[in-house]
Amino acid sequence: MGLFDMFKKKPTPEPIRKTTPDTSFAITMGIANLFMFEDELRKVMGENPKLKKARKIPDSRIFVLAPYEGPCDIIPVKPEEHDPNSYKIMVNGLQIGYAPHGSDEQIQARLAAGQTATAKLMGGNYRVFENGEWVTYKNRIKGTITLS
């Protein structure tokens, strides 16, 4: 590098352009903060009908709540309520959680493309037949949303 090279005009870097997310395929993501909405989740999932008919087989496991798979609504959150770029997940008018942090661009693009959302909920407390009686174990409910 010569003495006057620092005064030469440097090439301008190419501007970074944001790309629109590809919406040609389905995407599945976890539902955040499910633990905050346990009462709502119980209402949505309901009692597992198999619970009453469960056989008393040692070490057999049965979930207390029935799994749920069905339509859900993804609604932008009001800025004063939570992070202004977040979305809440609603099933049957009940909020069950939030979309994961950082997924706002994907969700905006997919909803604008007319894709629909489906929620899948499973897990929760379960019972195990041990030593001649049913014992309840605590477990978290897990949930995902799929946009397609």
N, CA, C and O atoms as a GROMACS GRO file, in nm:
protein
  592
    1MET      N    1   0.085  -0.116   0.000
    1MET     CA    2   0.000   0.000   0.000
    1MET      C    3   0.089   0.123   0.000
    1MET      O    4   0.177   0.138   0.085
    2GLY      N    5   0.064   0.210  -0.099
    2GLY     CA    6   0.142   0.331  -0.112
    2GLY      C    7   0.094   0.439  -0.017
    2GLY      O    8  -0.007   0.424   0.052
    3LEU      N    9   0.166   0.547  -0.016
    3LEU     CA   10   0.137   0.657   0.073
    3LEU      C   11   0.001   0.720   0.045
    3LEU      O   12  -0.068   0.760   0.139
    4PHE      N   13  -0.040   0.731  -0.079
    4PHE     CA   14  -0.166   0.798  -0.115
    4PHE      C   15  -0.283   0.704  -0.143
    4PHE      O   16  -0.390   0.748  -0.182
    5ASP      N   17  -0.263   0.573  -0.122
    5ASP     CA   18  -0.371   0.477  -0.146
    5ASP      C   19  -0.491   0.500  -0.055
    5ASP      O   20  -0.604   0.466  -0.090
    6MET      N   21  -0.466   0.556   0.063
    6MET     CA   22  -0.578   0.576   0.155
    6MET      C   23  -0.673   0.685   0.107
    6MET      O   24  -0.786   0.693   0.156
    7PHE      N   25  -0.630   0.768   0.011
    7PHE     CA   26  -0.718   0.872  -0.042
    7PHE      C   27  -0.797   0.827  -0.164
    7PHE      O   28  -0.887   0.898  -0.208
    8LYS      N   29  -0.767   0.710  -0.217
    8LYS     CA   30  -0.840   0.659  -0.333
    8LYS      C   31  -0.981   0.619  -0.290
    8LYS      O   32  -1.004   0.574  -0.178
    9LYS      N   33  -1.072   0.637  -0.384
    9LYS     CA   34  -1.211   0.602  -0.355
    9LYS      C   35  -1.225   0.450  -0.349
    9LYS      O   36  -1.185   0.378  -0.440
   10LYS      N   37  -1.284   0.405  -0.238
   10LYS     CA   38  -1.304   0.262  -0.220
   10LYS      C   39  -1.436   0.222  -0.283
   10LYS      O   40  -1.531   0.300  -0.282
   11PRO      N   41  -1.443   0.100  -0.338
   11PRO     CA   42  -1.570   0.055  -0.399
   11PRO      C   43  -1.680   0.044  -0.293
   11PRO      O   44  -1.656  -0.001  -0.181
   12THR      N   45  -1.800   0.087  -0.331
   12THR     CA   46  -1.914   0.080  -0.240
   12THR      C   47  -1.964  -0.064  -0.235
   12THR      O   48  -1.988  -0.125  -0.340
   13PRO      N   49  -1.979  -0.120  -0.114
   13PRO     CA   50  -2.029  -0.258  -0.108
   13PRO      C   51  -2.174  -0.266  -0.154
   13PRO      O   52  -2.251  -0.171  -0.140
   14GLU      N   53  -2.208  -0.380  -0.208
   14GLU     CA   54  -2.344  -0.405  -0.256
   14GLU      C   55  -2.439  -0.402  -0.135
   14GLU      O   56  -2.410  -0.465  -0.033
   15PRO      N   57  -2.552  -0.329  -0.145
   15PRO     CA   58  -2.644  -0.324  -0.030
   15PRO      C   59  -2.705  -0.462  -0.002
   15PRO      O   60  -2.730  -0.541  -0.094
   16ILE      N   61  -2.726  -0.488   0.124
   16ILE     CA   62  -2.787  -0.615   0.164
   16ILE      C   63  -2.937  -0.602   0.147
   16ILE      O   64  -3.000  -0.512   0.204
   17ARG      N   65  -2.994  -0.692   0.070
   17ARG     CA   66  -3.139  -0.690   0.048
   17ARG      C   67  -3.203  -0.802   0.128
   17ARG      O   68  -3.156  -0.915   0.131
   18LYS      N   69  -3.312  -0.767   0.193
   18LYS     CA   70  -3.386  -0.870   0.266
   18LYS      C   71  -3.462  -0.955   0.164
   18LYS      O   72  -3.524  -0.903   0.072
   19THR      N   73  -3.455  -1.084   0.182
   19THR     CA   74  -3.529  -1.172   0.093
   19THR      C   75  -3.662  -1.208   0.158
   19THR      O   76  -3.673  -1.215   0.281
   20THR      N   77  -3.760  -1.231   0.076
   20THR     CA   78  -3.889  -1.274   0.129
   20THR      C   79  -3.880  -1.423   0.158
   20THR      O   80  -3.823  -1.498   0.079
   21PRO      N   81  -3.934  -1.466   0.273
   21PRO     CA   82  -3.929  -1.609   0.305
   21PRO      C   83  -4.002  -1.693   0.200
   21PRO      O   84  -4.105  -1.653   0.147
   22ASP      N   85  -3.946  -1.809   0.173
   22ASP     CA   86  -4.007  -1.903   0.078
   22ASP      C   87  -4.129  -1.966   0.145
   22ASP      O   88  -4.118  -2.028   0.251
   23THR      N   89  -4.245  -1.950   0.083
   23THR     CA   90  -4.368  -2.003   0.142
   23THR      C   91  -4.422  -2.124   0.064
   23THR      O   92  -4.539  -2.159   0.078
   24SER      N   93  -4.337  -2.186  -0.018
   24SER     CA   94  -4.384  -2.295  -0.102
   24SER      C   95  -4.392  -2.430  -0.028
   24SER      O   96  -4.437  -2.529  -0.085
   25PHE      N   97  -4.350  -2.433   0.097
   25PHE     CA   98  -4.354  -2.558   0.173
   25PHE      C   99  -4.409  -2.529   0.313
   25PHE      O  100  -4.408  -2.415   0.359
   26ALA      N  101  -4.456  -2.633   0.379
   26ALA     CA  102  -4.510  -2.618   0.515
   26ALA      C  103  -4.396  -2.598   0.614
   26ALA      O  104  -4.285  -2.646   0.593
   27ILE      N  105  -4.424  -2.527   0.721
   27ILE     CA  106  -4.325  -2.504   0.825
   27ILE      C  107  -4.389  -2.534   0.960
   27ILE      O  108  -4.504  -2.498   0.985
   28THR      N  109  -4.314  -2.599   1.046
   28THR     CA  110  -4.362  -2.632   1.181
   28THR      C  111  -4.268  -2.568   1.282
   28THR      O  112  -4.146  -2.573   1.268
   29MET      N  113  -4.327  -2.506   1.385
   29MET     CA  114  -4.247  -2.444   1.490
   29MET      C  115  -4.313  -2.469   1.625
   29MET      O  116  -4.433  -2.491   1.633
   30GLY      N  117  -4.234  -2.465   1.727
   30GLY     CA  118  -4.285  -2.487   1.862
   30GLY      C  119  -4.369  -2.369   1.910
   30GLY      O  120  -4.355  -2.257   1.859
   31ILE      N  121  -4.455  -2.394   2.006
   31ILE     CA  122  -4.534  -2.288   2.068
   31ILE      C  123  -4.462  -2.250   2.197
   31ILE      O  124  -4.433  -2.336   2.280
   32ALA      N  125  -4.435  -2.120   2.214
   32ALA     CA  126  -4.362  -2.073   2.331
   32ALA      C  127  -4.457  -2.041   2.446
   32ALA      O  128  -4.574  -2.008   2.425
   33ASN      N  129  -4.405  -2.050   2.567
   33ASN     CA  130  -4.475  -2.010   2.690
   33ASN      C  131  -4.604  -2.086   2.716
   33ASN      O  132  -4.699  -2.029   2.769
   34LEU      N  133  -4.610  -2.212   2.681
   34LEU     CA  134  -4.729  -2.292   2.709
   34LEU      C  135  -4.759  -2.299   2.859
   34LEU      O  136  -4.875  -2.306   2.899
   35PHE      N  137  -4.655  -2.297   2.941
   35PHE     CA  138  -4.673  -2.310   3.086
   35PHE      C  139  -4.757  -2.196   3.144
   35PHE      O  140  -4.815  -2.212   3.252
   36MET      N  141  -4.765  -2.084   3.075
   36MET     CA  142  -4.842  -1.969   3.124
   36MET      C  143  -4.992  -1.987   3.103
   36MET      O  144  -5.072  -1.912   3.159
   37PHE      N  145  -5.031  -2.085   3.023
   37PHE     CA  146  -5.171  -2.099   2.983
   37PHE      C  147  -5.225  -2.239   3.014
   37PHE      O  148  -5.298  -2.296   2.933
   38GLU      N  149  -5.190  -2.294   3.129
   38GLU     CA  150  -5.230  -2.431   3.162
   38GLU      C  151  -5.381  -2.448   3.169
   38GLU      O  152  -5.434  -2.549   3.122
   39ASP      N  153  -5.452  -2.352   3.227
   39ASP     CA  154  -5.599  -2.364   3.236
   39ASP      C  155  -5.662  -2.366   3.098
   39ASP      O  156  -5.751  -2.447   3.071
   40GLU      N  157  -5.616  -2.278   3.010
   40GLU     CA  158  -5.669  -2.272   2.874
   40GLU      C  159  -5.638  -2.401   2.799
   40GLU      O  160  -5.722  -2.452   2.725
   41LEU      N  161  -5.518  -2.454   2.820
   41LEU     CA  162  -5.480  -2.580   2.753
   41LEU      C  163  -5.569  -2.695   2.798
   41LEU      O  164  -5.608  -2.779   2.718
   42ARG      N  165  -5.600  -2.699   2.928
   42ARG     CA  166  -5.690  -2.804   2.978
   42ARG      C  167  -5.826  -2.796   2.911
   42ARG      O  168  -5.886  -2.898   2.878
   43LYS      N  169  -5.877  -2.673   2.891
   43LYS     CA  170  -6.007  -2.656   2.826
   43LYS      C  171  -6.002  -2.700   2.681
   43LYS      O  172  -6.095  -2.764   2.632
   44VAL      N  173  -5.894  -2.666   2.612
   44VAL     CA  174  -5.881  -2.700   2.470
   44VAL      C  175  -5.864  -2.850   2.452
   44VAL      O  176  -5.928  -2.910   2.366
   45MET      N  177  -5.778  -2.912   2.532
   45MET     CA  178  -5.746  -3.053   2.514
   45MET      C  179  -5.854  -3.145   2.573
   45MET      O  180  -5.885  -3.248   2.515
   46GLY      N  181  -5.910  -3.109   2.687
   46GLY     CA  182  -6.012  -3.192   2.750
   46GLY      C  183  -5.954  -3.319   2.811
   46GLY      O  184  -5.838  -3.353   2.788
   47GLU      N  185  -6.037  -3.387   2.890
   47GLU     CA  186  -5.992  -3.511   2.955
   47GLU      C  187  -5.978  -3.622   2.852
   47GLU      O  188  -6.060  -3.634   2.760
   48ASN      N  189  -5.877  -3.701   2.868
   48ASN     CA  190  -5.853  -3.813   2.780
   48ASN      C  191  -5.962  -3.920   2.802
   48ASN      O  192  -5.972  -3.972   2.912
   49PRO      N  193  -6.043  -3.952   2.700
   49PRO     CA  194  -6.149  -4.051   2.718
   49PRO      C  195  -6.095  -4.190   2.751
   49PRO      O  196  -6.167  -4.272   2.808
   50LYS      N  197  -5.971  -4.217   2.715
   50LYS     CA  198  -5.911  -4.348   2.742
   50LYS      C  199  -5.876  -4.365   2.890
   50LYS      O  200  -5.850  -4.476   2.936
   51LEU      N  201  -5.875  -4.253   2.964
   51LEU     CA  202  -5.834  -4.257   3.104
   51LEU      C  203  -5.925  -4.346   3.188
   51LEU      O  204  -5.876  -4.421   3.272
   52LYS      N  205  -6.055  -4.338   3.165
   52LYS     CA  206  -6.149  -4.416   3.245
   52LYS      C  207  -6.147  -4.565   3.207
   52LYS      O  208  -6.181  -4.651   3.288
   53LYS      N  209  -6.108  -4.594   3.083
   53LYS     CA  210  -6.107  -4.732   3.036
   53LYS      C  211  -5.969  -4.797   3.050
   53LYS      O  212  -5.948  -4.910   3.006
   54ALA      N  213  -5.876  -4.725   3.111
   54ALA     CA  214  -5.738  -4.775   3.118
   54ALA      C  215  -5.729  -4.906   3.194
   54ALA      O  216  -5.789  -4.924   3.300
   55ARG      N  217  -5.654  -4.995   3.138
   55ARG     CA  218  -5.633  -5.124   3.204
   55ARG      C  219  -5.526  -5.108   3.311
   55ARG      O  220  -5.434  -5.027   3.299
   56LYS      N  221  -5.540  -5.186   3.413
   56LYS     CA  222  -5.444  -5.179   3.523
   56LYS      C  223  -5.326  -5.271   3.494
   56LYS      O  224  -5.304  -5.371   3.563
   57ILE      N  225  -5.251  -5.234   3.393
   57ILE     CA  226  -5.132  -5.310   3.355
   57ILE      C  227  -5.013  -5.240   3.421
   57ILE      O  228  -4.996  -5.119   3.404
   58PRO      N  229  -4.931  -5.312   3.494
   58PRO     CA  230  -4.817  -5.249   3.561
   58PRO      C  231  -4.730  -5.170   3.463
   58PRO      O  232  -4.700  -5.214   3.352
   59ASP      N  233  -4.692  -5.051   3.507
   59ASP     CA  234  -4.606  -4.958   3.431
   59ASP      C  235  -4.668  -4.908   3.301
   59ASP      O  236  -4.597  -4.857   3.215
   60SER      N  237  -4.801  -4.923   3.286
   60SER     CA  238  -4.864  -4.865   3.167
   60SER      C  239  -4.884  -4.716   3.192
   60SER      O  240  -4.922  -4.675   3.302
   61ARG      N  241  -4.860  -4.636   3.091
   61ARG     CA  242  -4.870  -4.491   3.103
   61ARG      C  243  -4.988  -4.440   3.022
   61ARG      O  244  -5.010  -4.485   2.909
   62ILE      N  245  -5.063  -4.347   3.080
   62ILE     CA  246  -5.174  -4.286   3.006
   62ILE      C  247  -5.181  -4.138   3.042
   62ILE      O  248  -5.174  -4.101   3.160
   63PHE      N  249  -5.195  -4.054   2.940
   63PHE     CA  250  -5.201  -3.910   2.962
   63PHE      C  251  -5.338  -3.870   3.014
   63PHE      O  252  -5.440  -3.925   2.973
   64VAL      N  253  -5.340  -3.772   3.104
   64VAL     CA  254  -5.464  -3.724   3.164
   64VAL      C  255  -5.544  -3.643   3.062
   64VAL      O  256  -5.667  -3.650   3.060
   65LEU      N  257  -5.475  -3.566   2.978
   65LEU     CA  258  -5.542  -3.483   2.877
   65LEU      C  259  -5.535  -3.549   2.740
   65LEU      O  260  -5.437  -3.616   2.707
   66ALA      N  261  -5.639  -3.530   2.662
   66ALA     CA  262  -5.643  -3.586   2.527
   66ALA      C  263  -5.557  -3.501   2.434
   66ALA      O  264  -5.556  -3.378   2.447
   67PRO      N  265  -5.487  -3.562   2.339
   67PRO     CA  266  -5.412  -3.482   2.242
   67PRO      C  267  -5.508  -3.400   2.156
   67PRO      O  268  -5.622  -3.441   2.132
   68TYR      N  269  -5.462  -3.286   2.109
   68TYR     CA  270  -5.545  -3.199   2.025
   68TYR      C  271  -5.469  -3.170   1.897
   68TYR      O  272  -5.350  -3.138   1.900
   69GLU      N  273  -5.538  -3.180   1.786
   69GLU     CA  274  -5.483  -3.135   1.658
   69GLU      C  275  -5.597  -3.070   1.582
   69GLU      O  276  -5.697  -3.135   1.551
   70GLY      N  277  -5.583  -2.941   1.553
   70GLY     CA  278  -5.688  -2.870   1.485
   70GLY      C  279  -5.648  -2.728   1.450
   70GLY      O  280  -5.535  -2.687   1.474
   71PRO      N  281  -5.742  -2.654   1.393
   71PRO     CA  282  -5.710  -2.519   1.348
   71PRO      C  283  -5.679  -2.425   1.465
   71PRO      O  284  -5.729  -2.443   1.576
   72CYS      N  285  -5.597  -2.326   1.436
   72CYS     CA  286  -5.567  -2.223   1.535
   72CYS      C  287  -5.554  -2.089   1.463
   72CYS      O  288  -5.535  -2.084   1.342
   73ASP      N  289  -5.563  -1.983   1.540
   73ASP     CA  290  -5.547  -1.848   1.486
   73ASP      C  291  -5.416  -1.791   1.536
   73ASP      O  292  -5.377  -1.811   1.652
   74ILE      N  293  -5.348  -1.720   1.449
   74ILE     CA  294  -5.224  -1.652   1.486
   74ILE      C  295  -5.252  -1.503   1.474
   74ILE      O  296  -5.278  -1.452   1.365
   75ILE      N  297  -5.246  -1.433   1.587
   75ILE     CA  298  -5.288  -1.294   1.594
   75ILE      C  299  -5.173  -1.207   1.643
   75ILE      O  300  -5.108  -1.242   1.742
   76PRO      N  301  -5.145  -1.094   1.576
   76PRO     CA  302  -5.039  -1.006   1.625
   76PRO      C  303  -5.072  -0.953   1.764
   76PRO      O  304  -5.188  -0.924   1.795
   77VAL      N  305  -4.971  -0.942   1.846
   77VAL     CA  306  -4.988  -0.894   1.983
   77VAL      C  307  -4.980  -0.742   1.984
   77VAL      O  308  -4.900  -0.684   1.911
   78LYS      N  309  -5.063  -0.679   2.066
   78LYS     CA  310  -5.056  -0.534   2.082
   78LYS      C  311  -4.922  -0.498   2.145
   78LYS      O  312  -4.877  -0.567   2.236
   79PRO      N  313  -4.857  -0.391   2.097
   79PRO     CA  314  -4.723  -0.357   2.148
   79PRO      C  315  -4.715  -0.342   2.299
   79PRO      O  316  -4.614  -0.377   2.359
   80GLU      N  317  -4.820  -0.290   2.362
   80GLU     CA  318  -4.812  -0.270   2.507
   80GLU      C  319  -4.831  -0.401   2.584
   80GLU      O  320  -4.802  -0.407   2.704
   81GLU      N  321  -4.879  -0.505   2.516
   81GLU     CA  322  -4.906  -0.633   2.581
   81GLU      C  323  -4.779  -0.717   2.596
   81GLU      O  324  -4.758  -0.782   2.698
   82HIS      N  325  -4.696  -0.716   2.494
   82HIS     CA  326  -4.581  -0.807   2.486
   82HIS      C  327  -4.484  -0.748   2.383
   82HIS      O  328  -4.495  -0.631   2.348
   83ASP      N  329  -4.391  -0.826   2.337
   83ASP     CA  330  -4.300  -0.785   2.230
   83ASP      C  331  -4.382  -0.746   2.106
   83ASP      O  332  -4.466  -0.825   2.061
   84PRO      N  333  -4.360  -0.626   2.050
   84PRO     CA  334  -4.443  -0.581   1.937
   84PRO      C  335  -4.433  -0.667   1.811
   84PRO      O  336  -4.519  -0.659   1.724
   85ASN      N  337  -4.330  -0.750   1.800
   85ASN     CA  338  -4.315  -0.836   1.682
   85ASN      C  339  -4.365  -0.977   1.706
   85ASN      O  340  -4.341  -1.066   1.625
   86SER      N  341  -4.434  -0.999   1.817
   86SER     CA  342  -4.475  -1.136   1.847
   86SER      C  343  -4.621  -1.161   1.809
   86SER      O  344  -4.698  -1.068   1.782
   87TYR      N  345  -4.655  -1.287   1.807
   87TYR     CA  346  -4.790  -1.332   1.772
   87TYR      C  347  -4.840  -1.424   1.881
   87TYR      O  348  -4.764  -1.504   1.936
   88LYS      N  349  -4.969  -1.413   1.913
   88LYS     CA  350  -5.026  -1.507   2.008
   88LYS      C  351  -5.101  -1.615   1.932
   88LYS      O  352  -5.156  -1.592   1.824
   89ILE      N  353  -5.101  -1.734   1.990
   89ILE     CA  354  -5.166  -1.850   1.930
   89ILE      C  355  -5.298  -1.871   2.003
   89ILE      O  356  -5.301  -1.883   2.125
   90MET      N  357  -5.408  -1.875   1.927
   90MET     CA  358  -5.542  -1.888   1.984
   90MET      C  359  -5.609  -2.014   1.928
   90MET      O  360  -5.599  -2.044   1.809
   91VAL      N  361  -5.676  -2.088   2.016
   91VAL     CA  362  -5.757  -2.204   1.976
   91VAL      C  363  -5.893  -2.188   2.041
   91VAL      O  364  -5.903  -2.172   2.163
   92ASN      N  365  -5.998  -2.191   1.961
   92ASN     CA  366  -6.135  -2.176   2.011
   92ASN      C  367  -6.151  -2.051   2.098
   92ASN      O  368  -6.223  -2.053   2.198
   93GLY      N  369  -6.085  -1.942   2.060
   93GLY     CA  370  -6.097  -1.817   2.135
   93GLY      C  371  -6.013  -1.809   2.260
   93GLY      O  372  -6.019  -1.709   2.332
   94LEU      N  373  -5.934  -1.912   2.289
   94LEU     CA  374  -5.848  -1.913   2.409
   94LEU      C  375  -5.702  -1.903   2.368
   94LEU      O  376  -5.657  -1.974   2.278
   95GLN      N  377  -5.627  -1.814   2.434
   95GLN     CA  378  -5.485  -1.804   2.404
   95GLN      C  379  -5.413  -1.921   2.471
   95GLN      O  380  -5.431  -1.947   2.590
   96ILE      N  381  -5.329  -1.991   2.392
   96ILE     CA  382  -5.257  -2.106   2.446
   96ILE      C  383  -5.106  -2.084   2.448
   96ILE      O  384  -5.034  -2.166   2.504
   97GLY      N  385  -5.058  -1.975   2.389
   97GLY     CA  386  -4.915  -1.950   2.388
   97GLY      C  387  -4.878  -1.843   2.288
   97GLY      O  388  -4.964  -1.771   2.238
   98TYR      N  389  -4.748  -1.834   2.260
   98TYR     CA  390  -4.696  -1.736   2.165
   98TYR      C  391  -4.616  -1.808   2.057
   98TYR      O  392  -4.567  -1.919   2.078
   99ALA      N  393  -4.603  -1.743   1.941
   99ALA     CA  394  -4.514  -1.794   1.837
   99ALA      C  395  -4.371  -1.772   1.885
   99ALA      O  396  -4.346  -1.677   1.960
  100PRO      N  397  -4.277  -1.857   1.845
  100PRO     CA  398  -4.140  -1.843   1.893
  100PRO      C  399  -4.079  -1.708   1.854
  100PRO      O  400  -4.111  -1.651   1.749
  101HIS      N  401  -3.992  -1.658   1.938
  101HIS     CA  402  -3.924  -1.531   1.913
  101HIS      C  403  -3.846  -1.538   1.782
  101HIS      O  404  -3.776  -1.636   1.756
  102GLY      N  405  -3.857  -1.435   1.700
  102GLY     CA  406  -3.784  -1.429   1.574
  102GLY      C  407  -3.855  -1.492   1.456
  102GLY      O  408  -3.799  -1.497   1.346
  103SER      N  409  -3.977  -1.540   1.475
  103SER     CA  410  -4.049  -1.606   1.365
  103SER      C  411  -4.147  -1.511   1.297
  103SER      O  412  -4.225  -1.554   1.212
  104ASP      N  413  -4.145  -1.383   1.333
  104ASP     CA  414  -4.246  -1.289   1.284
  104ASP      C  415  -4.244  -1.272   1.132
  104ASP      O  416  -4.351  -1.264   1.071
  105GLU      N  417  -4.126  -1.267   1.070
  105GLU     CA  418  -4.121  -1.249   0.924
  105GLU      C  419  -4.179  -1.371   0.851
  105GLU      O  420  -4.254  -1.357   0.755
  106GLN      N  421  -4.144  -1.490   0.899
  106GLN     CA  422  -4.198  -1.613   0.839
  106GLN      C  423  -4.350  -1.614   0.849
  106GLN      O  424  -4.419  -1.644   0.752
  107ILE      N  425  -4.401  -1.581   0.969
  107ILE     CA  426  -4.546  -1.585   0.991
  107ILE      C  427  -4.616  -1.481   0.904
  107ILE      O  428  -4.717  -1.512   0.841
  108GLN      N  429  -4.563  -1.358   0.899
  108GLN     CA  430  -4.624  -1.253   0.817
  108GLN      C  431  -4.633  -1.297   0.672
  108GLN      O  432  -4.738  -1.282   0.608
  109ALA      N  433  -4.524  -1.350   0.619
  109ALA     CA  434  -4.522  -1.391   0.478
  109ALA      C  435  -4.620  -1.504   0.451
  109ALA      O  436  -4.689  -1.502   0.349
  110ARG      N  437  -4.628  -1.600   0.539
  110ARG     CA  438  -4.716  -1.715   0.518
  110ARG      C  439  -4.863  -1.678   0.534
  110ARG      O  440  -4.947  -1.728   0.459
  111LEU      N  441  -4.895  -1.593   0.630
  111LEU     CA  442  -5.034  -1.550   0.644
  111LEU      C  443  -5.076  -1.465   0.524
  111LEU      O  444  -5.190  -1.474   0.478
  112ALA      N  445  -4.984  -1.381   0.475
  112ALA     CA  446  -5.012  -1.299   0.357
  112ALA      C  447  -5.033  -1.386   0.233
  112ALA      O  448  -5.107  -1.350   0.142
  113ALA      N  449  -4.967  -1.503   0.230
  113ALA     CA  450  -4.981  -1.596   0.118
  113ALA      C  451  -5.107  -1.682   0.131
  113ALA      O  452  -5.135  -1.765   0.045
  114GLY      N  453  -5.184  -1.661   0.239
  114GLY     CA  454  -5.310  -1.733   0.256
  114GLY      C  455  -5.296  -1.869   0.322
  114GLY      O  456  -5.390  -1.950   0.316
  115GLN      N  457  -5.182  -1.897   0.383
  115GLN     CA  458  -5.166  -2.026   0.448
  115GLN      C  459  -5.246  -2.031   0.577
  115GLN      O  460  -5.273  -1.928   0.639
  116THR      N  461  -5.285  -2.152   0.616
  116THR     CA  462  -5.361  -2.170   0.740
  116THR      C  463  -5.272  -2.235   0.845
  116THR      O  464  -5.171  -2.299   0.814
  117ALA      N  465  -5.311  -2.217   0.971
  117ALA     CA  466  -5.231  -2.270   1.082
  117ALA      C  467  -5.305  -2.383   1.150
  117ALA      O  468  -5.427  -2.379   1.168
  118THR      N  469  -5.230  -2.485   1.190
  118THR     CA  470  -5.283  -2.598   1.264
  118THR      C  471  -5.200  -2.615   1.390
  118THR      O  472  -5.076  -2.613   1.385
  119ALA      N  473  -5.267  -2.631   1.504
  119ALA     CA  474  -5.197  -2.653   1.631
  119ALA      C  475  -5.202  -2.801   1.666
  119ALA      O  476  -5.300  -2.870   1.639
  120LYS      N  477  -5.095  -2.847   1.725
  120LYS     CA  478  -5.089  -2.986   1.773
  120LYS      C  479  -5.039  -2.980   1.917
  120LYS      O  480  -4.928  -2.934   1.944
  121LEU      N  481  -5.121  -3.029   2.010
  121LEU     CA  482  -5.088  -3.028   2.152
  121LEU      C  483  -5.088  -3.171   2.204
  121LEU      O  484  -5.175  -3.251   2.169
  122MET      N  485  -4.990  -3.202   2.287
  122MET     CA  486  -4.983  -3.336   2.344
  122MET      C  487  -4.906  -3.333   2.475
  122MET      O  488  -4.837  -3.236   2.506
  123GLY      N  489  -4.918  -3.439   2.549
  123GLY     CA  490  -4.842  -3.449   2.673
  123GLY      C  491  -4.921  -3.405   2.793
  123GLY      O  492  -5.043  -3.421   2.798
  124GLY      N  493  -4.852  -3.350   2.888
  124GLY     CA  494  -4.914  -3.310   3.013
  124GLY      C  495  -4.898  -3.420   3.118
  124GLY      O  496  -4.823  -3.517   3.097
  125ASN      N  497  -4.968  -3.405   3.229
  125ASN     CA  498  -4.959  -3.504   3.337
  125ASN      C  499  -5.002  -3.641   3.286
  125ASN      O  500  -5.089  -3.651   3.198
  126TYR      N  501  -4.942  -3.743   3.340
  126TYR     CA  502  -4.980  -3.879   3.302
  126TYR      C  503  -4.988  -3.966   3.426
  126TYR      O  504  -4.931  -3.935   3.531
  127ARG      N  505  -5.058  -4.076   3.412
  127ARG     CA  506  -5.073  -4.171   3.522
  127ARG      C  507  -5.008  -4.304   3.485
  127ARG      O  508  -5.012  -4.348   3.370
  128VAL      N  509  -4.950  -4.365   3.586
  128VAL     CA  510  -4.887  -4.495   3.569
  128VAL      C  511  -4.942  -4.587   3.677
  128VAL      O  512  -4.954  -4.548   3.793
  129PHE      N  513  -4.976  -4.709   3.638
  129PHE     CA  514  -5.026  -4.807   3.735
  129PHE      C  515  -4.904  -4.873   3.799
  129PHE      O  516  -4.834  -4.952   3.737
  130GLU      N  517  -4.880  -4.838   3.927
  130GLU     CA  518  -4.764  -4.889   3.999
  130GLU      C  519  -4.808  -4.947   4.134
  130GLU      O  520  -4.888  -4.885   4.204
  131ASN      N  521  -4.757  -5.060   4.168
  131ASN     CA  522  -4.784  -5.123   4.299
  131ASN      C  523  -4.933  -5.128   4.332
  131ASN      O  524  -4.972  -5.102   4.445
  132GLY      N  525  -5.015  -5.160   4.233
  132GLY     CA  526  -5.158  -5.178   4.256
  132GLY      C  527  -5.241  -5.052   4.259
  132GLY      O  528  -5.359  -5.057   4.293
  133GLU      N  529  -5.182  -4.935   4.224
  133GLU     CA  530  -5.261  -4.811   4.222
  133GLU      C  531  -5.210  -4.716   4.113
  133GLU      O  532  -5.096  -4.727   4.067
  134TRP      N  533  -5.297  -4.624   4.075
  134TRP     CA  534  -5.260  -4.524   3.975
  134TRP      C  535  -5.183  -4.411   4.042
  134TRP      O  536  -5.228  -4.356   4.143
  135VAL      N  537  -5.068  -4.377   3.989
  135VAL     CA  538  -4.985  -4.268   4.040
  135VAL      C  539  -4.975  -4.163   3.931
  135VAL      O  540  -4.946  -4.196   3.816
  136THR      N  541  -4.999  -4.036   3.967
  136THR     CA  542  -4.994  -3.927   3.869
  136THR      C  543  -4.856  -3.861   3.871
  136THR      O  544  -4.804  -3.828   3.978
  137TYR      N  545  -4.799  -3.843   3.754
  137TYR     CA  546  -4.670  -3.775   3.739
  137TYR      C  547  -4.693  -3.645   3.662
  137TYR      O  548  -4.772  -3.640   3.568
  138LYS      N  549  -4.623  -3.542   3.703
  138LYS     CA  550  -4.635  -3.413   3.634
  138LYS      C  551  -4.543  -3.413   3.513
  138LYS      O  552  -4.431  -3.464   3.516
  139ASN      N  553  -4.594  -3.354   3.406
  139ASN     CA  554  -4.519  -3.347   3.282
  139ASN      C  555  -4.567  -3.224   3.207
  139ASN      O  556  -4.683  -3.186   3.219
  140ARG      N  557  -4.482  -3.162   3.131
  140ARG     CA  558  -4.520  -3.044   3.054
  140ARG      C  559  -4.598  -3.081   2.928
  140ARG      O  560  -4.577  -3.187   2.868
  141ILE      N  561  -4.687  -2.991   2.890
  141ILE     CA  562  -4.757  -3.006   2.763
  141ILE      C  563  -4.666  -2.950   2.654
  141ILE      O  564  -4.604  -2.845   2.671
  142LYS      N  565  -4.659  -3.020   2.545
  142LYS     CA  566  -4.577  -2.975   2.432
  142LYS      C  567  -4.671  -2.937   2.318
  142LYS      O  568  -4.776  -2.999   2.300
  143GLY      N  569  -4.633  -2.836   2.241
  143GLY     CA  570  -4.718  -2.794   2.132
  143GLY      C  571  -4.641  -2.740   2.014
  143GLY      O  572  -4.534  -2.681   2.030
  144THR      N  573  -4.697  -2.760   1.896
  144THR     CA  574  -4.639  -2.705   1.774
  144THR      C  575  -4.750  -2.643   1.689
  144THR      O  576  -4.867  -2.678   1.703
  145ILE      N  577  -4.711  -2.551   1.602
  145ILE     CA  578  -4.802  -2.500   1.500
  145ILE      C  579  -4.740  -2.528   1.364
  145ILE      O  580  -4.618  -2.520   1.347
  146THR      N  581  -4.824  -2.560   1.269
  146THR     CA  582  -4.780  -2.585   1.132
  146THR      C  583  -4.854  -2.488   1.041
  146THR      O  584  -4.977  -2.476   1.046
  147LEU      N  585  -4.778  -2.419   0.959
  147LEU     CA  586  -4.837  -2.328   0.859
  147LEU      C  587  -4.820  -2.393   0.724
  147LEU      O  588  -4.709  -2.424   0.682
  148SER      N  589  -4.931  -2.414   0.654
  148SER     CA  590  -4.925  -2.476   0.521
  148SER      C  591  -5.034  -2.423   0.432
  148SER      O  592  -5.045  -2.463   0.316
   0.00000   0.00000   0.00000
